[in-house]
Amino acid sequence: MRAIQQATGADLSRVLELLRESGLTSEGVTEHQELLVARDGDRIVGCAALEPYGEQGLLRSVTTVAA
């Protein structure tokens, strides 16, 4: 089953691994209020972070694995 969910503490190591594999910085990722993961079954296949600025936000740290 595929789903997009709020990341948990247990997901953090895989999120950091995805960012590293994609050549993206992981700086500040743990400080965001919204860190989402895309799952394919039990496997995390993507992530995205929302950096809030008042009523708006900056989408960052977005990556997925190849199908």
MARNUDREN-132023 format. One record per atom (N, C-alpha, C): residue number from 0; residue in one letter; chain; atom name; x, z, y. Coordinates in Angstrom, 3 decimals. Each point is the difference from the previous one (the first is absolute). Example, Ala and Ser with C-alpha at 12.3 -4.5 7.8 and 13.67 -1.06 7.14 Angstrom:
<site><resi>0</resi><resn>A</resn><chain>A</chain><name>N</name><u>13.190</u><w>7.800</w><v>-5.690</v></site>
<site><resi>0</resi><resn>A</resn><chain>A</chain><name>CA</name><u>-0.890</u><w>0.000</w><v>1.190</v></site>
<site><resi>0</resi><resn>A</resn><chain>A</chain><name>C</name><u>0.900</u><w>0.000</w><v>1.200</v></site>
<site><resi>1</resi><resn>S</resn><chain>A</chain><name>N</name><u>-0.350</u><w>-0.720</w><v>1.050</v></site>
<site><resi>1</resi><resn>S</resn><chain>A</chain><name>CA</name><u>0.820</u><w>0.060</w><v>1.190</v></site>
<site><resi>1</resi><resn>S</resn><chain>A</chain><name>C</name><u>-0.770</u><w>0.730</w><v>1.090</v></site>
This chain:
<site><resi>0</resi><resn>M</resn><chain>A</chain><name>N</name><u>0.827</u><w>0.000</w><v>-1.175</v></site>
<site><resi>0</resi><resn>M</resn><chain>A</chain><name>CA</name><u>-0.827</u><w>0.000</w><v>1.175</v></site>
<site><resi>0</resi><resn>M</resn><chain>A</chain><name>C</name><u>0.874</u><w>0.000</w><v>1.242</v></site>
<site><resi>1</resi><resn>R</resn><chain>A</chain><name>N</name><u>-0.333</u><w>-0.832</w><v>0.964</v></site>
<site><resi>1</resi><resn>R</resn><chain>A</chain><name>CA</name><u>0.746</u><w>-0.065</w><v>1.254</v></site>
<site><resi>1</resi><resn>R</resn><chain>A</chain><name>C</name><u>-0.700</u><w>0.834</w><v>1.057</v></site>
<site><resi>2</resi><resn>A</resn><chain>A</chain><name>N</name><u>0.801</u><w>0.695</w><v>0.808</v></site>
<site><resi>2</resi><resn>A</resn><chain>A</chain><name>CA</name><u>-0.576</u><w>0.861</w><v>1.036</v></site>
<site><resi>2</resi><resn>A</resn><chain>A</chain><name>C</name><u>1.016</u><w>0.237</w><v>1.107</v></site>
<site><resi>3</resi><resn>I</resn><chain>A</chain><name>N</name><u>-0.514</u><w>0.255</w><v>1.197</v></site>
<site><resi>3</resi><resn>I</resn><chain>A</chain><name>CA</name><u>0.827</u><w>0.445</w><v>1.125</v></site>
<site><resi>3</resi><resn>I</resn><chain>A</chain><name>C</name><u>-0.424</u><w>1.432</w><v>0.281</v></site>
<site><resi>4</resi><resn>Q</resn><chain>A</chain><name>N</name><u>0.992</u><w>0.900</w><v>0.013</v></site>
<site><resi>4</resi><resn>Q</resn><chain>A</chain><name>CA</name><u>-0.281</u><w>1.428</w><v>0.129</v></site>
<site><resi>4</resi><resn>Q</resn><chain>A</chain><name>C</name><u>0.998</u><w>0.672</w><v>0.924</v></site>
<site><resi>5</resi><resn>Q</resn><chain>A</chain><name>N</name><u>-0.384</u><w>1.160</w><v>0.490</v></site>
<site><resi>5</resi><resn>Q</resn><chain>A</chain><name>CA</name><u>0.917</u><w>0.843</w><v>0.762</v></site>
<site><resi>5</resi><resn>Q</resn><chain>A</chain><name>C</name><u>1.127</u><w>0.419</w><v>-0.941</v></site>
<site><resi>6</resi><resn>A</resn><chain>A</chain><name>N</name><u>1.225</u><w>-0.094</w><v>0.467</v></site>
<site><resi>6</resi><resn>A</resn><chain>A</chain><name>CA</name><u>1.146</u><w>0.396</w><v>-0.821</v></site>
<site><resi>6</resi><resn>A</resn><chain>A</chain><name>C</name><u>0.017</u><w>1.514</w><v>-0.173</v></site>
<site><resi>7</resi><resn>T</resn><chain>A</chain><name>N</name><u>0.532</u><w>0.424</w><v>-1.117</v></site>
<site><resi>7</resi><resn>T</resn><chain>A</chain><name>CA</name><u>0.198</u><w>1.423</w><v>-0.262</v></site>
<site><resi>7</resi><resn>T</resn><chain>A</chain><name>C</name><u>1.498</u><w>0.288</w><v>0.018</v></site>
<site><resi>8</resi><resn>G</resn><chain>A</chain><name>N</name><u>0.347</u><w>1.257</w><v>-0.033</v></site>
<site><resi>8</resi><resn>G</resn><chain>A</chain><name>CA</name><u>1.406</u><w>0.375</w><v>-0.054</v></site>
<site><resi>8</resi><resn>G</resn><chain>A</chain><name>C</name><u>0.700</u><w>-0.586</w><v>-1.208</v></site>
<site><resi>9</resi><resn>A</resn><chain>A</chain><name>N</name><u>-0.729</u><w>-0.142</w><v>-1.091</v></site>
<site><resi>9</resi><resn>A</resn><chain>A</chain><name>CA</name><u>0.578</u><w>-0.558</w><v>-1.225</v></site>
<site><resi>9</resi><resn>A</resn><chain>A</chain><name>C</name><u>0.324</u><w>-1.485</w><v>0.139</v></site>
<site><resi>10</resi><resn>D</resn><chain>A</chain><name>N</name><u>-0.604</u><w>-0.666</w><v>0.997</v></site>
<site><resi>10</resi><resn>D</resn><chain>A</chain><name>CA</name><u>0.217</u><w>-1.436</w><v>0.209</v></site>
<site><resi>10</resi><resn>D</resn><chain>A</chain><name>C</name><u>1.228</u><w>-0.304</w><v>0.862</v></site>
<site><resi>11</resi><resn>L</resn><chain>A</chain><name>N</name><u>0.511</u><w>0.988</w><v>0.679</v></site>
<site><resi>11</resi><resn>L</resn><chain>A</chain><name>CA</name><u>1.024</u><w>-0.228</w><v>1.015</v></site>
<site><resi>11</resi><resn>L</resn><chain>A</chain><name>C</name><u>1.253</u><w>-0.678</w><v>-0.549</v></site>
<site><resi>12</resi><resn>S</resn><chain>A</chain><name>N</name><u>0.484</u><w>0.397</w><v>-1.150</v></site>
<site><resi>12</resi><resn>S</resn><chain>A</chain><name>CA</name><u>1.232</u><w>-0.603</w><v>-0.514</v></site>
<site><resi>12</resi><resn>S</resn><chain>A</chain><name>C</name><u>-0.195</u><w>-1.493</w><v>-0.264</v></site>
<site><resi>13</resi><resn>R</resn><chain>A</chain><name>N</name><u>-1.163</u><w>-0.400</w><v>-0.517</v></site>
<site><resi>13</resi><resn>R</resn><chain>A</chain><name>CA</name><u>-0.263</u><w>-1.426</w><v>-0.246</v></site>
<site><resi>13</resi><resn>R</resn><chain>A</chain><name>C</name><u>-0.149</u><w>-0.754</w><v>1.320</v></site>
<site><resi>14</resi><resn>V</resn><chain>A</chain><name>N</name><u>-0.633</u><w>0.609</w><v>0.995</v></site>
<site><resi>14</resi><resn>V</resn><chain>A</chain><name>CA</name><u>-0.132</u><w>-0.635</w><v>1.322</v></site>
<site><resi>14</resi><resn>V</resn><chain>A</chain><name>C</name><u>1.382</u><w>-0.244</w><v>0.593</v></site>
<site><resi>15</resi><resn>L</resn><chain>A</chain><name>N</name><u>0.860</u><w>0.997</w><v>-0.052</v></site>
<site><resi>15</resi><resn>L</resn><chain>A</chain><name>CA</name><u>1.354</u><w>-0.149</w><v>0.533</v></site>
<site><resi>15</resi><resn>L</resn><chain>A</chain><name>C</name><u>0.769</u><w>-1.078</w><v>-0.759</v></site>
<site><resi>16</resi><resn>E</resn><chain>A</chain><name>N</name><u>-0.204</u><w>-0.080</w><v>-1.307</v></site>
<site><resi>16</resi><resn>E</resn><chain>A</chain><name>CA</name><u>0.637</u><w>-1.030</w><v>-0.820</v></site>
<site><resi>16</resi><resn>E</resn><chain>A</chain><name>C</name><u>-0.482</u><w>-1.399</w><v>0.416</v></site>
<site><resi>17</resi><resn>L</resn><chain>A</chain><name>N</name><u>-1.303</u><w>-0.159</w><v>0.208</v></site>
<site><resi>17</resi><resn>L</resn><chain>A</chain><name>CA</name><u>-0.547</u><w>-1.291</w><v>0.439</v></site>
<site><resi>17</resi><resn>L</resn><chain>A</chain><name>C</name><u>0.586</u><w>-0.425</w><v>1.340</v></site>
<site><resi>18</resi><resn>L</resn><chain>A</chain><name>N</name><u>0.083</u><w>0.938</w><v>0.926</v></site>
<site><resi>18</resi><resn>L</resn><chain>A</chain><name>CA</name><u>0.554</u><w>-0.315</w><v>1.323</v></site>
<site><resi>18</resi><resn>L</resn><chain>A</chain><name>C</name><u>1.460</u><w>-0.412</w><v>-0.115</v></site>
<site><resi>19</resi><resn>R</resn><chain>A</chain><name>N</name><u>0.765</u><w>0.722</w><v>-0.786</v></site>
<site><resi>19</resi><resn>R</resn><chain>A</chain><name>CA</name><u>1.419</u><w>-0.315</w><v>-0.192</v></site>
<site><resi>19</resi><resn>R</resn><chain>A</chain><name>C</name><u>0.155</u><w>-1.390</w><v>-0.631</v></site>
<site><resi>20</resi><resn>E</resn><chain>A</chain><name>N</name><u>-0.793</u><w>-0.291</w><v>-1.025</v></site>
<site><resi>20</resi><resn>E</resn><chain>A</chain><name>CA</name><u>0.065</u><w>-1.303</w><v>-0.670</v></site>
<site><resi>20</resi><resn>E</resn><chain>A</chain><name>C</name><u>-0.348</u><w>-1.147</w><v>0.948</v></site>
<site><resi>21</resi><resn>S</resn><chain>A</chain><name>N</name><u>-0.837</u><w>0.283</w><v>0.996</v></site>
<site><resi>21</resi><resn>S</resn><chain>A</chain><name>CA</name><u>-0.432</u><w>-1.024</w><v>0.957</v></site>
<site><resi>21</resi><resn>S</resn><chain>A</chain><name>C</name><u>0.920</u><w>-0.103</w><v>1.205</v></site>
<site><resi>22</resi><resn>G</resn><chain>A</chain><name>N</name><u>1.001</u><w>0.856</w><v>0.071</v></site>
<site><resi>22</resi><resn>G</resn><chain>A</chain><name>CA</name><u>0.915</u><w>-0.004</w><v>1.134</v></site>
<site><resi>22</resi><resn>G</resn><chain>A</chain><name>C</name><u>-0.588</u><w>0.626</w><v>1.248</v></site>
<site><resi>23</resi><resn>L</resn><chain>A</chain><name>N</name><u>-1.048</u><w>0.823</w><v>-0.164</v></site>
<site><resi>23</resi><resn>L</resn><chain>A</chain><name>CA</name><u>-0.643</u><w>0.665</w><v>1.127</v></site>
<site><resi>23</resi><resn>L</resn><chain>A</chain><name>C</name><u>0.518</u><w>1.421</w><v>0.133</v></site>
<site><resi>24</resi><resn>T</resn><chain>A</chain><name>N</name><u>-0.029</u><w>0.519</w><v>1.213</v></site>
<site><resi>24</resi><resn>T</resn><chain>A</chain><name>CA</name><u>0.428</u><w>1.372</w><v>0.225</v></site>
<site><resi>24</resi><resn>T</resn><chain>A</chain><name>C</name><u>-1.066</u><w>0.971</w><v>-0.479</v></site>
<site><resi>25</resi><resn>S</resn><chain>A</chain><name>N</name><u>0.427</u><w>1.131</w><v>-0.485</v></site>
<site><resi>25</resi><resn>S</resn><chain>A</chain><name>CA</name><u>-0.935</u><w>1.051</w><v>-0.392</v></site>
<site><resi>25</resi><resn>S</resn><chain>A</chain><name>C</name><u>-0.051</u><w>1.098</w><v>1.061</v></site>
<site><resi>26</resi><resn>E</resn><chain>A</chain><name>N</name><u>0.731</u><w>-0.197</w><v>1.076</v></site>
<site><resi>26</resi><resn>E</resn><chain>A</chain><name>CA</name><u>0.041</u><w>0.994</w><v>1.075</v></site>
<site><resi>26</resi><resn>E</resn><chain>A</chain><name>C</name><u>-1.397</u><w>0.235</w><v>0.563</v></site>
<site><resi>27</resi><resn>G</resn><chain>A</chain><name>N</name><u>-0.420</u><w>1.258</w><v>0.020</v></site>
<site><resi>27</resi><resn>G</resn><chain>A</chain><name>CA</name><u>-1.280</u><w>0.369</w><v>0.580</v></site>
<site><resi>27</resi><resn>G</resn><chain>A</chain><name>C</name><u>-1.205</u><w>-0.170</w><v>-0.910</v></site>
<site><resi>28</resi><resn>V</resn><chain>A</chain><name>N</name><u>0.178</u><w>-0.564</w><v>-1.169</v></site>
<site><resi>28</resi><resn>V</resn><chain>A</chain><name>CA</name><u>-1.148</u><w>-0.253</w><v>-0.882</v></site>
<site><resi>28</resi><resn>V</resn><chain>A</chain><name>C</name><u>-0.713</u><w>1.293</w><v>-0.370</v></site>
<site><resi>29</resi><resn>T</resn><chain>A</chain><name>N</name><u>0.731</u><w>1.054</w><v>-0.270</v></site>
<site><resi>29</resi><resn>T</resn><chain>A</chain><name>CA</name><u>-0.633</u><w>1.252</w><v>-0.416</v></site>
<site><resi>29</resi><resn>T</resn><chain>A</chain><name>C</name><u>-0.702</u><w>0.708</w><v>1.150</v></site>
<site><resi>30</resi><resn>E</resn><chain>A</chain><name>N</name><u>0.202</u><w>-0.444</w><v>1.217</v></site>
<site><resi>30</resi><resn>E</resn><chain>A</chain><name>CA</name><u>-0.605</u><w>0.647</w><v>1.165</v></site>
<site><resi>30</resi><resn>E</resn><chain>A</chain><name>C</name><u>-1.352</u><w>-0.597</w><v>0.383</v></site>
<site><resi>31</resi><resn>H</resn><chain>A</chain><name>N</name><u>-0.421</u><w>-1.080</w><v>-0.652</v></site>
<site><resi>31</resi><resn>H</resn><chain>A</chain><name>CA</name><u>-1.251</u><w>-0.660</w><v>0.362</v></site>
<site><resi>31</resi><resn>H</resn><chain>A</chain><name>C</name><u>-1.199</u><w>0.710</w><v>-0.615</v></site>
<site><resi>32</resi><resn>Q</resn><chain>A</chain><name>N</name><u>-1.085</u><w>0.022</w><v>0.752</v></site>
<site><resi>32</resi><resn>Q</resn><chain>A</chain><name>CA</name><u>-1.214</u><w>0.622</w><v>-0.501</v></site>
<site><resi>32</resi><resn>Q</resn><chain>A</chain><name>C</name><u>-0.650</u><w>-0.839</w><v>-1.084</v></site>
<site><resi>33</resi><resn>E</resn><chain>A</chain><name>N</name><u>0.153</u><w>-1.300</w><v>0.089</v></site>
<site><resi>33</resi><resn>E</resn><chain>A</chain><name>CA</name><u>-0.627</u><w>-0.889</w><v>-0.973</v></site>
<site><resi>33</resi><resn>E</resn><chain>A</chain><name>C</name><u>1.069</u><w>-0.795</w><v>-0.741</v></site>
<site><resi>34</resi><resn>L</resn><chain>A</chain><name>N</name><u>0.195</u><w>0.318</w><v>-1.240</v></site>
<site><resi>34</resi><resn>L</resn><chain>A</chain><name>CA</name><u>0.883</u><w>-0.765</w><v>-0.865</v></site>
<site><resi>34</resi><resn>L</resn><chain>A</chain><name>C</name><u>-0.847</u><w>-0.427</w><v>-1.183</v></site>
<site><resi>35</resi><resn>L</resn><chain>A</chain><name>N</name><u>-0.163</u><w>-1.307</w><v>-0.158</v></site>
<site><resi>35</resi><resn>L</resn><chain>A</chain><name>CA</name><u>-0.855</u><w>-0.550</w><v>-1.040</v></site>
<site><resi>35</resi><resn>L</resn><chain>A</chain><name>C</name><u>0.828</u><w>-0.683</w><v>-1.076</v></site>
<site><resi>36</resi><resn>V</resn><chain>A</chain><name>N</name><u>-0.503</u><w>0.028</w><v>-1.216</v></site>
<site><resi>36</resi><resn>V</resn><chain>A</chain><name>CA</name><u>0.634</u><w>-0.722</w><v>-1.089</v></site>
<site><resi>36</resi><resn>V</resn><chain>A</chain><name>C</name><u>-1.029</u><w>-0.913</w><v>-0.662</v></site>
<site><resi>37</resi><resn>A</resn><chain>A</chain><name>N</name><u>0.485</u><w>-1.132</w><v>-0.474</v></site>
<site><resi>37</resi><resn>A</resn><chain>A</chain><name>CA</name><u>-0.812</u><w>-0.913</w><v>-0.797</v></site>
<site><resi>37</resi><resn>A</resn><chain>A</chain><name>C</name><u>0.388</u><w>0.220</w><v>-1.450</v></site>
<site><resi>38</resi><resn>R</resn><chain>A</chain><name>N</name><u>-0.981</u><w>0.216</w><v>-0.838</v></site>
<site><resi>38</resi><resn>R</resn><chain>A</chain><name>CA</name><u>0.251</u><w>0.256</w><v>-1.416</v></site>
<site><resi>38</resi><resn>R</resn><chain>A</chain><name>C</name><u>-0.580</u><w>-1.115</w><v>-0.857</v></site>
<site><resi>39</resi><resn>D</resn><chain>A</chain><name>N</name><u>0.702</u><w>-0.295</w><v>-1.044</v></site>
<site><resi>39</resi><resn>D</resn><chain>A</chain><name>CA</name><u>-0.493</u><w>-0.872</w><v>-1.055</v></site>
<site><resi>39</resi><resn>D</resn><chain>A</chain><name>C</name><u>0.077</u><w>0.849</w><v>-1.258</v></site>
<site><resi>40</resi><resn>G</resn><chain>A</chain><name>N</name><u>-1.115</u><w>0.629</w><v>-0.350</v></site>
<site><resi>40</resi><resn>G</resn><chain>A</chain><name>CA</name><u>0.007</u><w>0.996</w><v>-1.060</v></site>
<site><resi>40</resi><resn>G</resn><chain>A</chain><name>C</name><u>0.758</u><w>1.222</w><v>0.490</v></site>
<site><resi>41</resi><resn>D</resn><chain>A</chain><name>N</name><u>0.966</u><w>0.454</w><v>-0.765</v></site>
<site><resi>41</resi><resn>D</resn><chain>A</chain><name>CA</name><u>0.816</u><w>1.159</w><v>0.392</v></site>
<site><resi>41</resi><resn>D</resn><chain>A</chain><name>C</name><u>1.215</u><w>-0.395</w><v>0.824</v></site>
<site><resi>42</resi><resn>R</resn><chain>A</chain><name>N</name><u>0.211</u><w>-1.292</w><v>0.160</v></site>
<site><resi>42</resi><resn>R</resn><chain>A</chain><name>CA</name><u>1.206</u><w>-0.515</w><v>0.661</v></site>
<site><resi>42</resi><resn>R</resn><chain>A</chain><name>C</name><u>-0.234</u><w>-0.200</w><v>1.501</v></site>
<site><resi>43</resi><resn>I</resn><chain>A</chain><name>N</name><u>0.903</u><w>0.498</w><v>0.842</v></site>
<site><resi>43</resi><resn>I</resn><chain>A</chain><name>CA</name><u>-0.063</u><w>-0.243</w><v>1.445</v></site>
<site><resi>43</resi><resn>I</resn><chain>A</chain><name>C</name><u>0.654</u><w>-1.349</w><v>0.271</v></site>
<site><resi>44</resi><resn>V</resn><chain>A</chain><name>N</name><u>-0.761</u><w>-0.909</w><v>0.585</v></site>
<site><resi>44</resi><resn>V</resn><chain>A</chain><name>CA</name><u>0.489</u><w>-1.365</w><v>0.232</v></site>
<site><resi>44</resi><resn>V</resn><chain>A</chain><name>C</name><u>0.105</u><w>-0.350</w><v>1.478</v></site>
<site><resi>45</resi><resn>G</resn><chain>A</chain><name>N</name><u>-0.302</u><w>0.953</w><v>0.880</v></site>
<site><resi>45</resi><resn>G</resn><chain>A</chain><name>CA</name><u>0.111</u><w>-0.255</w><v>1.429</v></site>
<site><resi>45</resi><resn>G</resn><chain>A</chain><name>C</name><u>-0.211</u><w>1.262</w><v>0.794</v></site>
<site><resi>46</resi><resn>C</resn><chain>A</chain><name>N</name><u>0.365</u><w>-0.076</w><v>1.283</v></site>
<site><resi>46</resi><resn>C</resn><chain>A</chain><name>CA</name><u>-0.203</u><w>1.151</w><v>0.876</v></site>
<site><resi>46</resi><resn>C</resn><chain>A</chain><name>C</name><u>-0.122</u><w>-0.468</w><v>1.450</v></site>
<site><resi>47</resi><resn>A</resn><chain>A</chain><name>N</name><u>-0.557</u><w>0.873</w><v>0.818</v></site>
<site><resi>47</resi><resn>A</resn><chain>A</chain><name>CA</name><u>-0.119</u><w>-0.238</w><v>1.437</v></site>
<site><resi>47</resi><resn>A</resn><chain>A</chain><name>C</name><u>-0.132</u><w>1.345</w><v>0.684</v></site>
<site><resi>48</resi><resn>A</resn><chain>A</chain><name>N</name><u>0.543</u><w>0.108</w><v>1.198</v></site>
<site><resi>48</resi><resn>A</resn><chain>A</chain><name>CA</name><u>-0.102</u><w>1.229</w><v>0.788</v></site>
<site><resi>48</resi><resn>A</resn><chain>A</chain><name>C</name><u>-0.640</u><w>-0.324</w><v>1.336</v></site>
<site><resi>49</resi><resn>L</resn><chain>A</chain><name>N</name><u>-0.804</u><w>0.927</w><v>0.499</v></site>
<site><resi>49</resi><resn>L</resn><chain>A</chain><name>CA</name><u>-0.622</u><w>-0.138</w><v>1.309</v></site>
<site><resi>49</resi><resn>L</resn><chain>A</chain><name>C</name><u>0.590</u><w>1.051</w><v>0.924</v></site>
<site><resi>50</resi><resn>E</resn><chain>A</chain><name>N</name><u>0.646</u><w>-0.454</w><v>1.064</v></site>
<site><resi>50</resi><resn>E</resn><chain>A</chain><name>CA</name><u>0.593</u><w>0.888</w><v>0.994</v></site>
<site><resi>50</resi><resn>E</resn><chain>A</chain><name>C</name><u>-0.995</u><w>0.105</w><v>1.159</v></site>
<site><resi>51</resi><resn>P</resn><chain>A</chain><name>N</name><u>-0.678</u><w>1.154</w><v>0.146</v></site>
<site><resi>51</resi><resn>P</resn><chain>A</chain><name>CA</name><u>-1.055</u><w>0.126</w><v>1.003</v></site>
<site><resi>51</resi><resn>P</resn><chain>A</chain><name>C</name><u>0.528</u><w>0.132</w><v>1.432</v></site>
<site><resi>52</resi><resn>Y</resn><chain>A</chain><name>N</name><u>-0.724</u><w>-0.645</w><v>0.914</v></site>
<site><resi>52</resi><resn>Y</resn><chain>A</chain><name>CA</name><u>0.245</u><w>0.096</w><v>1.437</v></site>
<site><resi>52</resi><resn>Y</resn><chain>A</chain><name>C</name><u>-1.354</u><w>0.156</w><v>0.670</v></site>
<site><resi>53</resi><resn>G</resn><chain>A</chain><name>N</name><u>-0.459</u><w>1.239</w><v>0.120</v></site>
<site><resi>53</resi><resn>G</resn><chain>A</chain><name>CA</name><u>-1.314</u><w>0.243</w><v>0.568</v></site>
<site><resi>53</resi><resn>G</resn><chain>A</chain><name>C</name><u>-1.063</u><w>-0.584</w><v>-0.911</v></site>
<site><resi>54</resi><resn>E</resn><chain>A</chain><name>N</name><u>-0.845</u><w>-0.854</w><v>0.562</v></site>
<site><resi>54</resi><resn>E</resn><chain>A</chain><name>CA</name><u>-1.065</u><w>-0.627</w><v>-0.779</v></site>
<site><resi>54</resi><resn>E</resn><chain>A</chain><name>C</name><u>0.452</u><w>-1.289</w><v>-0.676</v></site>
<site><resi>55</resi><resn>Q</resn><chain>A</chain><name>N</name><u>1.251</u><w>-0.353</w><v>0.178</v></site>
<site><resi>55</resi><resn>Q</resn><chain>A</chain><name>CA</name><u>0.546</u><w>-1.210</w><v>-0.598</v></site>
<site><resi>55</resi><resn>Q</resn><chain>A</chain><name>C</name><u>1.125</u><w>0.371</w><v>-0.955</v></site>
<site><resi>56</resi><resn>G</resn><chain>A</chain><name>N</name><u>0.476</u><w>-0.971</w><v>-0.727</v></site>
<site><resi>56</resi><resn>G</resn><chain>A</chain><name>CA</name><u>1.081</u><w>0.273</w><v>-0.930</v></site>
<site><resi>56</resi><resn>G</resn><chain>A</chain><name>C</name><u>0.847</u><w>-1.225</w><v>-0.256</v></site>
<site><resi>57</resi><resn>L</resn><chain>A</chain><name>N</name><u>1.203</u><w>0.257</w><v>-0.434</v></site>
<site><resi>57</resi><resn>L</resn><chain>A</chain><name>CA</name><u>0.952</u><w>-1.046</w><v>-0.330</v></site>
<site><resi>57</resi><resn>L</resn><chain>A</chain><name>C</name><u>0.132</u><w>-0.049</w><v>-1.515</v></site>
<site><resi>58</resi><resn>L</resn><chain>A</chain><name>N</name><u>-0.269</u><w>-1.158</w><v>-0.579</v></site>
<site><resi>58</resi><resn>L</resn><chain>A</chain><name>CA</name><u>0.155</u><w>-0.182</w><v>-1.432</v></site>
<site><resi>58</resi><resn>L</resn><chain>A</chain><name>C</name><u>1.465</u><w>-0.307</w><v>-0.271</v></site>
<site><resi>59</resi><resn>R</resn><chain>A</chain><name>N</name><u>0.604</u><w>0.777</w><v>-0.887</v></site>
<site><resi>59</resi><resn>R</resn><chain>A</chain><name>CA</name><u>1.421</u><w>-0.188</w><v>-0.287</v></site>
<site><resi>59</resi><resn>R</resn><chain>A</chain><name>C</name><u>0.304</u><w>0.298</w><v>-1.460</v></site>
<site><resi>60</resi><resn>S</resn><chain>A</chain><name>N</name><u>1.194</u><w>-0.297</w><v>-0.387</v></site>
<site><resi>60</resi><resn>S</resn><chain>A</chain><name>CA</name><u>0.476</u><w>0.268</w><v>-1.356</v></site>
<site><resi>60</resi><resn>S</resn><chain>A</chain><name>C</name><u>-0.930</u><w>-0.613</w><v>-1.038</v></site>
<site><resi>61</resi><resn>V</resn><chain>A</chain><name>N</name><u>-0.383</u><w>-1.246</w><v>0.213</v></site>
<site><resi>61</resi><resn>V</resn><chain>A</chain><name>CA</name><u>-0.905</u><w>-0.707</w><v>-0.908</v></site>
<site><resi>61</resi><resn>V</resn><chain>A</chain><name>C</name><u>0.815</u><w>-0.845</w><v>-0.966</v></site>
<site><resi>62</resi><resn>T</resn><chain>A</chain><name>N</name><u>-0.206</u><w>0.195</w><v>-1.285</v></site>
<site><resi>62</resi><resn>T</resn><chain>A</chain><name>CA</name><u>0.712</u><w>-0.795</w><v>-0.997</v></site>
<site><resi>62</resi><resn>T</resn><chain>A</chain><name>C</name><u>-0.797</u><w>-0.033</w><v>-1.296</v></site>
<site><resi>63</resi><resn>T</resn><chain>A</chain><name>N</name><u>0.212</u><w>-1.026</w><v>-0.779</v></site>
<site><resi>63</resi><resn>T</resn><chain>A</chain><name>CA</name><u>-0.614</u><w>-0.112</w><v>-1.327</v></site>
<site><resi>63</resi><resn>T</resn><chain>A</chain><name>C</name><u>1.037</u><w>-0.571</w><v>-0.961</v></site>
<site><resi>64</resi><resn>V</resn><chain>A</chain><name>N</name><u>-0.277</u><w>0.155</w><v>-1.264</v></site>
<site><resi>64</resi><resn>V</resn><chain>A</chain><name>CA</name><u>0.857</u><w>-0.620</w><v>-1.011</v></site>
<site><resi>64</resi><resn>V</resn><chain>A</chain><name>C</name><u>-0.547</u><w>-1.385</w><v>-0.319</v></site>
<site><resi>65</resi><resn>A</resn><chain>A</chain><name>N</name><u>0.834</u><w>-0.852</w><v>-0.500</v></site>
<site><resi>65</resi><resn>A</resn><chain>A</chain><name>CA</name><u>-0.442</u><w>-1.341</w><v>-0.400</v></site>
<site><resi>65</resi><resn>A</resn><chain>A</chain><name>C</name><u>-0.895</u><w>0.129</w><v>-1.223</v></site>
<site><resi>66</resi><resn>A</resn><chain>A</chain><name>N</name><u>-0.974</u><w>-0.853</w><v>-0.078</v></site>
<site><resi>66</resi><resn>A</resn><chain>A</chain><name>CA</name><u>-0.963</u><w>0.052</w><v>-1.113</v></site>
<site><resi>66</resi><resn>A</resn><chain>A</chain><name>C</name><u>0.662</u><w>-0.328</w><v>-1.313</v></site>
